[in-house]
Amino acid sequence: MDDPRSALLAERARNERLLADVERSMRDVSDARQDANSDDEHDPEGATLAWERGSLGAVRDDARQRIRQVDAALARLDAGTYGRCAVGGEPIPEARLAAVPWAATCVAHA
């Protein structure tokens, strides 16, 4: 990979946008819930809103995790250890880094 920093920064920016969008959607779901019946068992919208909130929460958590992974990869790049397996120290194959620039391990240790 010629310039991993640009790929990492692009991935970070993409996940920051995703996180902002998801948090906005979660607020919308929460606002919709405020006007709904508080009895989920008898409220036909209750299960739908709960499912939407749970799904959005999973996407939010994934975006936060990816940002942490990218930040760790940027730190490895600055430290000069980027592209080395965090477990065994061997080089991470170029193809893996091209597909997953934030990868911290080789395929064998993934």
DSSP file (Angstrom, degrees, kcal/mol; ACC not computed):
  #  RESIDUE AA STRUCTURE BP1 BP2  ACC     N-H-->O    O-->H-N    N-H-->O    O-->H-N    TCO  KAPPA ALPHA  PHI   PSI    X-CA   Y-CA   Z-CA
    1    1 A M              0   0    0      0, 0.0    94,-0.0     0, 0.0    97,-0.0   0.000 360.0 360.0 360.0 125.7    0.0    0.0    0.0
    2    2 A D        +     0   0    0      1,-0.2     0, 0.0     2,-0.1     0, 0.0   0.938 360.0  14.1 -69.9 -49.0    1.6    3.3   -1.1
    3    3 A D     >  +     0   0    0      1,-0.1     4,-1.3     2,-0.0     3,-0.4  -0.709  61.5 169.0-133.4  82.7   -0.1    5.7    1.3
    4    4 A P  H  > S+     0   0    0      0, 0.0     4,-2.7     0, 0.0     5,-0.2   0.817  75.3  65.8 -65.2 -28.3   -1.8    4.0    4.2
    5    5 A R  H  > S+     0   0    0      1,-0.2     4,-2.8     2,-0.2     5,-0.2   0.916 101.2  47.7 -61.3 -43.1   -2.3    7.3    6.1
    6    6 A S  H  > S+     0   0    0     -3,-0.4     4,-2.1     2,-0.2    -1,-0.2   0.902 113.4  47.9 -66.6 -38.9   -4.7    8.6    3.4
    7    7 A A  H  X S+     0   0    0     -4,-1.3     4,-2.1     2,-0.2    -2,-0.2   0.904 113.9  47.9 -65.9 -40.3   -6.8    5.4    3.4
    8    8 A L  H  X S+     0   0    0     -4,-2.7     4,-2.4     2,-0.2    -2,-0.2   0.917 112.2  48.0 -66.8 -43.5   -6.9    5.3    7.2
    9    9 A L  H  X S+     0   0    0     -4,-2.8     4,-2.5    -5,-0.2    -1,-0.2   0.873 111.2  51.4 -65.8 -36.2   -7.9    9.0    7.4
   10   10 A A  H  X S+     0   0    0     -4,-2.1     4,-2.3    -5,-0.2    -1,-0.2   0.907 111.0  48.1 -65.5 -41.2  -10.6    8.4    4.8
   11   11 A E  H  X S+     0   0    0     -4,-2.1     4,-2.2     2,-0.2    -2,-0.2   0.893 111.5  50.4 -65.6 -39.6  -12.0    5.4    6.8
   12   12 A R  H  X S+     0   0    0     -4,-2.4     4,-2.2     2,-0.2    -2,-0.2   0.938 111.3  47.7 -63.5 -46.3  -11.9    7.5   10.0
   13   13 A A  H  X S+     0   0    0     -4,-2.5     4,-2.3     1,-0.2    -2,-0.2   0.897 110.4  52.8 -62.3 -40.8  -13.9   10.3    8.3
   14   14 A R  H  X S+     0   0    0     -4,-2.3     4,-2.3     1,-0.2    -1,-0.2   0.916 112.0  45.2 -61.1 -43.2  -16.4    7.8    6.8
   15   15 A N  H  X S+     0   0    0     -4,-2.2     4,-2.6     2,-0.2    -1,-0.2   0.817 109.3  54.9 -73.8 -30.2  -17.0    6.3   10.2
   16   16 A E  H  X S+     0   0    0     -4,-2.2     4,-2.2     2,-0.2    -1,-0.2   0.912 110.9  46.3 -65.7 -41.1  -17.3    9.7   11.9
   17   17 A R  H  X S+     0   0    0     -4,-2.3     4,-2.5     2,-0.2    -2,-0.2   0.928 113.4  49.2 -64.4 -44.3  -20.0   10.7    9.4
   18   18 A L  H  X S+     0   0    0     -4,-2.3     4,-2.8     1,-0.2     5,-0.2   0.922 110.6  50.7 -59.8 -44.9  -21.7    7.3    9.9
   19   19 A L  H  X S+     0   0    0     -4,-2.6     4,-2.6     1,-0.2    -1,-0.2   0.912 110.8  48.4 -60.6 -44.4  -21.6    7.8   13.7
   20   20 A A  H  X S+     0   0    0     -4,-2.2     4,-1.9     2,-0.2    -1,-0.2   0.911 113.3  47.9 -62.8 -42.5  -23.1   11.3   13.4
   21   21 A D  H  X S+     0   0    0     -4,-2.5     4,-2.3     2,-0.2    -2,-0.2   0.914 113.1  47.6 -64.4 -43.1  -25.9   10.0   11.2
   22   22 A V  H  X S+     0   0    0     -4,-2.8     4,-2.7     2,-0.2    -2,-0.2   0.912 110.8  50.6 -66.4 -42.6  -26.6    7.1   13.5
   23   23 A E  H  X S+     0   0    0     -4,-2.6     4,-1.9     2,-0.2    -1,-0.2   0.881 110.6  50.2 -63.9 -36.1  -26.7    9.3   16.6
   24   24 A R  H  X S+     0   0    0     -4,-1.9     4,-2.0     2,-0.2    -2,-0.2   0.915 111.5  48.4 -64.8 -43.1  -29.1   11.7   14.8
   25   25 A S  H  X S+     0   0    0     -4,-2.3     4,-2.5     1,-0.2    -2,-0.2   0.875 108.5  54.0 -64.5 -37.8  -31.3    8.7   13.9
   26   26 A M  H  X S+     0   0    0     -4,-2.7     4,-2.5     2,-0.2    -1,-0.2   0.889 107.5  50.4 -64.7 -38.1  -31.2    7.4   17.4
   27   27 A R  H  X S+     0   0    0     -4,-1.9     4,-2.8     2,-0.2    -1,-0.2   0.904 109.6  51.5 -64.3 -39.7  -32.4   10.8   18.7
   28   28 A D  H  X S+     0   0    0     -4,-2.0     4,-2.4     2,-0.2    -2,-0.2   0.919 111.1  47.0 -62.3 -43.5  -35.2   10.7   16.1
   29   29 A V  H  X S+     0   0    0     -4,-2.5     4,-2.0     2,-0.2    -2,-0.2   0.909 112.8  49.7 -63.9 -41.8  -36.2    7.2   17.3
   30   30 A S  H  X S+     0   0    0     -4,-2.5     4,-1.4     2,-0.2    -2,-0.2   0.906 110.5  49.7 -64.2 -41.5  -36.1    8.4   20.9
   31   31 A D  H  X S+     0   0    0     -4,-2.8     4,-0.8     1,-0.2    -2,-0.2   0.896 110.4  50.5 -63.6 -40.0  -38.2   11.4   20.1
   32   32 A A  H >< S+     0   0    0     -4,-2.4     3,-0.6     1,-0.2     4,-0.3   0.864 107.2  55.3 -64.8 -35.0  -40.7    9.2   18.3
   33   33 A R  H >< S+     0   0    0     -4,-2.0     3,-1.1     1,-0.2    -1,-0.2   0.819  96.6  64.2 -67.4 -32.2  -40.8    7.0   21.4
   34   34 A Q  H 3< S+     0   0    0     -4,-1.4    -1,-0.2     1,-0.3    -2,-0.2   0.825 105.1  45.5 -62.8 -30.6  -41.7    9.9   23.7
   35   35 A D  T << S+     0   0    0     -4,-0.8    -1,-0.3    -3,-0.6    -2,-0.2   0.503 100.6  91.5 -89.7  -4.2  -45.0   10.3   21.9
   36   36 A A  S <  S-     0   0    0     -3,-1.1     2,-0.1    -4,-0.3    -3,-0.0  -0.413  92.3 -83.8 -89.8 165.2  -45.8    6.6   21.9
   37   37 A N        -     0   0    0      1,-0.1    -1,-0.1    -2,-0.1     6,-0.1  -0.440  33.8-137.5 -62.6 136.3  -47.7    4.6   24.5
   38   38 A S  S    S+     0   0    0      1,-0.1     2,-1.1    -2,-0.1    -1,-0.1   0.525  84.2  89.4 -79.1  -3.7  -45.3    3.6   27.3
   39   39 A D    >>  -     0   0    0      1,-0.2     4,-1.2     2,-0.0     3,-1.1  -0.761  56.2-175.8 -95.9  91.3  -46.7    0.1   27.4
   40   40 A D  T 34 S+     0   0    0     -2,-1.1     7,-0.3     1,-0.3     3,-0.2   0.820  78.4  62.6 -57.2 -33.1  -44.5   -1.8   25.0
   41   41 A E  T 34 S+     0   0    0      1,-0.2    -1,-0.3    -3,-0.1    -2,-0.0   0.847 117.2  26.7 -64.0 -33.8  -46.5   -5.0   25.3
   42   42 A H  T <4 S+     0   0    0     -3,-1.1    -1,-0.2     4,-0.0    -2,-0.2   0.418 100.5  94.9-110.1  -0.6  -49.7   -3.4   24.0
   43   43 A D    >X  -     0   0    0     -4,-1.2     3,-1.0    -3,-0.2     4,-0.7  -0.831  60.2-156.4 -95.2 114.3  -48.1   -0.7   21.8
   44   44 A P  H 3> S+     0   0    0      0, 0.0     4,-0.5     0, 0.0    -1,-0.1   0.777  95.8  48.5 -62.3 -24.6  -47.8   -1.9   18.2
   45   45 A E  H 3> S+     0   0    0      1,-0.2     4,-2.8     2,-0.1     5,-0.3   0.674  92.3  80.7 -85.2 -18.2  -45.0    0.6   17.6
   46   46 A G  H <> S+     0   0    0     -3,-1.0     4,-2.3     1,-0.2     5,-0.2   0.905  93.5  44.5 -58.1 -47.3  -43.1   -0.3   20.7
   47   47 A A  H  X S+     0   0    0     -4,-0.7     4,-2.5    -7,-0.3    -1,-0.2   0.895 114.1  50.6 -66.2 -39.4  -41.4   -3.4   19.3
   48   48 A T  H  X S+     0   0    0     -4,-0.5     4,-2.7     2,-0.2    -2,-0.2   0.936 112.1  46.3 -63.9 -46.5  -40.5   -1.6   16.1
   49   49 A L  H  X S+     0   0    0     -4,-2.8     4,-2.5     1,-0.2    -1,-0.2   0.892 112.8  50.3 -64.5 -38.8  -39.0    1.3   17.9
   50   50 A A  H  X S+     0   0    0     -4,-2.3     4,-2.4    -5,-0.3    -1,-0.2   0.913 111.6  48.3 -64.8 -42.0  -37.0   -1.0   20.2
   51   51 A W  H  X S+     0   0    0     -4,-2.5     4,-2.7     2,-0.2     5,-0.2   0.926 112.2  49.0 -63.4 -44.9  -35.7   -3.0   17.2
   52   52 A E  H  X S+     0   0    0     -4,-2.7     4,-2.8     1,-0.2     5,-0.2   0.921 111.9  48.7 -61.4 -43.6  -34.7    0.2   15.4
   53   53 A R  H  X S+     0   0    0     -4,-2.5     4,-2.3     1,-0.2    -1,-0.2   0.911 112.6  48.3 -64.0 -41.6  -32.9    1.5   18.5
   54   54 A G  H  X S+     0   0    0     -4,-2.4     4,-1.8     2,-0.2    -2,-0.2   0.905 112.8  47.7 -64.5 -41.8  -31.1   -1.8   18.9
   55   55 A S  H  X S+     0   0    0     -4,-2.7     4,-2.0     2,-0.2    -2,-0.2   0.924 113.1  47.7 -65.3 -44.6  -30.0   -1.9   15.3
   56   56 A L  H  X S+     0   0    0     -4,-2.8     4,-2.7     1,-0.2    -1,-0.2   0.880 108.8  55.6 -64.2 -36.9  -28.8    1.6   15.4
   57   57 A G  H  X S+     0   0    0     -4,-2.3     4,-2.6    -5,-0.2    -1,-0.2   0.886 106.8  50.1 -61.9 -38.7  -27.0    1.0   18.6
   58   58 A A  H  X S+     0   0    0     -4,-1.8     4,-2.2     2,-0.2    -2,-0.2   0.913 111.8  47.0 -66.6 -42.2  -25.1   -1.9   16.9
   59   59 A V  H  X S+     0   0    0     -4,-2.0     4,-2.4     2,-0.2    -2,-0.2   0.909 112.6  51.0 -64.5 -41.7  -24.1    0.3   14.0
   60   60 A R  H  X S+     0   0    0     -4,-2.7     4,-2.4     1,-0.2    -2,-0.2   0.930 110.6  48.2 -59.7 -47.0  -23.0    3.0   16.4
   61   61 A D  H  X S+     0   0    0     -4,-2.6     4,-2.3     1,-0.2    -1,-0.2   0.893 111.2  50.6 -62.9 -40.1  -20.9    0.6   18.4
   62   62 A D  H  X S+     0   0    0     -4,-2.2     4,-2.6     2,-0.2    -1,-0.2   0.904 110.2  49.8 -63.8 -41.6  -19.3   -0.8   15.2
   63   63 A A  H  X S+     0   0    0     -4,-2.4     4,-2.2     2,-0.2    -2,-0.2   0.915 111.3  48.7 -64.5 -42.3  -18.5    2.8   14.0
   64   64 A R  H  X S+     0   0    0     -4,-2.4     4,-2.0     2,-0.2    -1,-0.2   0.914 111.8  49.5 -62.5 -42.4  -16.9    3.6   17.3
   65   65 A Q  H  X S+     0   0    0     -4,-2.3     4,-2.4     1,-0.2    -2,-0.2   0.910 109.7  51.0 -63.4 -42.7  -14.9    0.4   17.3
   66   66 A R  H  X S+     0   0    0     -4,-2.6     4,-2.7     1,-0.2     5,-0.2   0.900 108.0  52.5 -64.1 -39.3  -13.7    1.1   13.7
   67   67 A I  H  X S+     0   0    0     -4,-2.2     4,-2.7     1,-0.2    -1,-0.2   0.915 109.9  48.9 -61.8 -41.7  -12.6    4.6   14.7
   68   68 A R  H  X S+     0   0    0     -4,-2.0     4,-2.2     2,-0.2    -2,-0.2   0.909 111.8  49.4 -63.0 -41.1  -10.6    3.1   17.6
   69   69 A Q  H  X S+     0   0    0     -4,-2.4     4,-2.1     2,-0.2    -2,-0.2   0.913 112.4  47.0 -64.7 -42.3   -9.0    0.6   15.2
   70   70 A V  H  X S+     0   0    0     -4,-2.7     4,-2.7     2,-0.2    -2,-0.2   0.918 111.0  51.5 -65.8 -43.5   -8.1    3.3   12.7
   71   71 A D  H  X S+     0   0    0     -4,-2.7     4,-2.1     1,-0.2    -1,-0.2   0.899 110.0  49.9 -60.1 -39.7   -6.6    5.5   15.5
   72   72 A A  H  X S+     0   0    0     -4,-2.2     4,-2.2     2,-0.2    -1,-0.2   0.895 110.4  50.1 -65.4 -38.9   -4.5    2.5   16.7
   73   73 A A  H  X S+     0   0    0     -4,-2.1     4,-2.4     2,-0.2    -2,-0.2   0.903 109.4  51.0 -66.2 -40.4   -3.3    2.0   13.1
   74   74 A L  H  X S+     0   0    0     -4,-2.7     4,-2.3     2,-0.2    -1,-0.2   0.891 109.6  50.9 -62.9 -38.4   -2.4    5.6   12.8
   75   75 A A  H  X S+     0   0    0     -4,-2.1     4,-2.0     2,-0.2    -2,-0.2   0.897 109.8  49.7 -65.0 -39.9   -0.4    5.4   16.1
   76   76 A R  H  X>S+     0   0    0     -4,-2.2     5,-2.3     2,-0.2     6,-1.3   0.888 109.3  52.6 -65.1 -37.7    1.4    2.3   14.7
   77   77 A L  H ><5S+     0   0    0     -4,-2.4     3,-0.6     4,-0.2    -2,-0.2   0.931 111.2  46.0 -61.9 -45.7    2.2    4.2   11.5
   78   78 A D  H 3<5S+     0   0    0     -4,-2.3    -1,-0.2     1,-0.2    -2,-0.2   0.841 113.5  49.8 -65.2 -33.5    3.6    7.1   13.6
   79   79 A A  H 3<5S-     0   0    0     -4,-2.0    -1,-0.2    -5,-0.2    -2,-0.2   0.575 113.7-117.4 -82.7  -9.5    5.6    4.6   15.8
   80   80 A G  T <<5S+     0   0    0     -4,-0.9    -3,-0.2    -3,-0.6    -4,-0.1   0.638  90.5 103.5  83.3  14.0    7.0    2.8   12.7
   81   81 A T    > < +     0   0    0     -5,-2.3     3,-1.6    -6,-0.2    -4,-0.2   0.369  42.3 126.6-108.3   3.3    5.3   -0.5   13.6
   82   82 A Y  T 3  S+     0   0    0     -6,-1.3     3,-0.1     1,-0.2    22,-0.1  -0.356  71.3  28.4 -61.6 138.8    2.5   -0.3   11.0
   83   83 A G  T 3  S+     0   0    0     20,-0.4     9,-3.3     1,-0.3     2,-0.4   0.468  96.1 108.6  89.2   1.9    2.4   -3.4    8.8
   84   84 A R  B <  S-A   91   0A   0     -3,-1.6    -1,-0.3     7,-0.3     2,-0.2  -0.921  78.4-106.4-111.0 138.4    3.8   -5.7   11.4
   85   85 A C     >  -     0   0    0      5,-3.5     4,-1.5    -2,-0.4    20,-0.3  -0.416  18.9-145.5 -63.5 129.1    1.7   -8.3   13.1
   86   86 A A  T  4 S+     0   0    0     18,-3.0    -1,-0.2    -2,-0.2    19,-0.2   0.675  96.9  42.7 -70.3 -16.9    0.9   -7.3   16.7
   87   87 A V  T  4 S+     0   0    0     17,-0.2    -1,-0.1     3,-0.1    18,-0.1   0.907 132.9  11.4 -93.4 -55.6    1.0  -11.0   17.8
   88   88 A G  T  4 S-     0   0    0      2,-0.1    -2,-0.2     3,-0.0    17,-0.1   0.587  89.1-126.8-104.9 -11.8    4.0  -12.5   16.0
   89   89 A G     <  +     0   0    0     -4,-1.5    -3,-0.1     1,-0.3     3,-0.1   0.376  63.0 134.2  83.1  -5.9    5.8   -9.5   14.6
   90   90 A E        -     0   0    0     -6,-0.1    -5,-3.5     1,-0.1    -1,-0.3  -0.346  67.4 -85.0 -74.3 160.2    5.9  -10.8   11.0
   91   91 A P  B     -A   84   0A   0      0, 0.0    -7,-0.3     0, 0.0    -1,-0.1  -0.363  38.0-125.9 -64.0 141.2    4.9   -8.5    8.1
   92   92 A I        -     0   0    0     -9,-3.3    14,-0.1    14,-0.1     5,-0.1  -0.773  38.9-102.4 -83.8 129.9    1.2   -8.2    7.4
   93   93 A P     >  -     0   0    0      0, 0.0     4,-2.1     0, 0.0     3,-0.5  -0.196  21.7-124.4 -56.5 142.6    0.7   -9.1    3.7
   94   94 A E  H  > S+     0   0    0      1,-0.2     4,-2.5     2,-0.2     5,-0.2   0.867 110.9  57.9 -54.4 -40.0    0.2   -6.1    1.4
   95   95 A A  H  > S+     0   0    0      1,-0.2     4,-1.8     2,-0.2    -1,-0.2   0.893 106.7  48.2 -61.6 -39.2   -3.1   -7.6    0.1
   96   96 A R  H  > S+     0   0    0     -3,-0.5     4,-3.4     2,-0.2    -1,-0.2   0.924 112.8  47.5 -66.6 -43.6   -4.4   -7.7    3.7
   97   97 A L  H  < S+     0   0    0     -4,-2.1    -2,-0.2     1,-0.2    -1,-0.2   0.840 110.1  53.3 -67.5 -32.0   -3.4   -4.1    4.4
   98   98 A A  H  < S+     0   0    0     -4,-2.5    -1,-0.2    -5,-0.2    -2,-0.2   0.890 117.8  36.8 -67.3 -38.0   -4.9   -3.0    1.1
   99   99 A A  H  < S+     0   0    0     -4,-1.8    -2,-0.2     1,-0.3    -1,-0.2   0.863 136.4  19.8 -80.6 -37.7   -8.2   -4.6    2.0
  100  100 A V    ><  +     0   0    0     -4,-3.4     3,-2.4    -5,-0.2    -1,-0.3  -0.723  66.6 179.7-134.9  80.4   -8.1   -3.7    5.8
  101  101 A P  T 3  S+     0   0    0      0, 0.0   -18,-0.1     0, 0.0   -93,-0.1   0.715  83.0  55.8 -60.2 -20.3   -5.6   -0.8    6.3
  102  102 A W  T 3  S+     0   0    0    -20,-0.1    -5,-0.1   -94,-0.0   -29,-0.0   0.369  76.9 136.1 -91.3   4.3   -6.3   -0.9   10.1
  103  103 A A    <   -     0   0    0     -3,-2.4   -20,-0.4    -7,-0.2   -11,-0.1  -0.272  33.6-173.8 -57.0 133.1   -5.4   -4.6   10.4
  104  104 A A        +     0   0    0      2,-0.1   -18,-3.0   -22,-0.1     2,-0.3   0.519  65.4  44.7-104.3 -10.2   -3.2   -5.2   13.4
  105  105 A T  S    S-     0   0    0    -20,-0.3   -20,-0.1   -19,-0.2     5,-0.1  -0.904  82.0-108.3-133.6 159.8   -2.5   -8.8   12.7
  106  106 A C     >  -     0   0    0     -2,-0.3     4,-0.7   -14,-0.1     3,-0.4  -0.235  47.4 -96.5 -72.8 174.5   -1.5  -11.1    9.9
  107  107 A V  T >4 S+     0   0    0      1,-0.2     3,-0.8     2,-0.2    -1,-0.1   0.892 123.5  56.9 -62.9 -40.5   -4.1  -13.5    8.5
  108  108 A A  T 34 S+     0   0    0      1,-0.2    -1,-0.2     2,-0.1    -3,-0.0   0.831 114.6  37.9 -62.4 -32.3   -2.8  -16.4   10.6
  109  109 A H  T 34        0   0    0     -3,-0.4    -1,-0.2     1,-0.2    -2,-0.2   0.429 360.0 360.0 -99.8   0.4   -3.3  -14.4   13.8
  110  110 A A    <<        0   0    0     -3,-0.8    -1,-0.2    -4,-0.7    -2,-0.1   0.494 360.0 360.0 -68.8 360.0   -6.6  -12.6   12.8
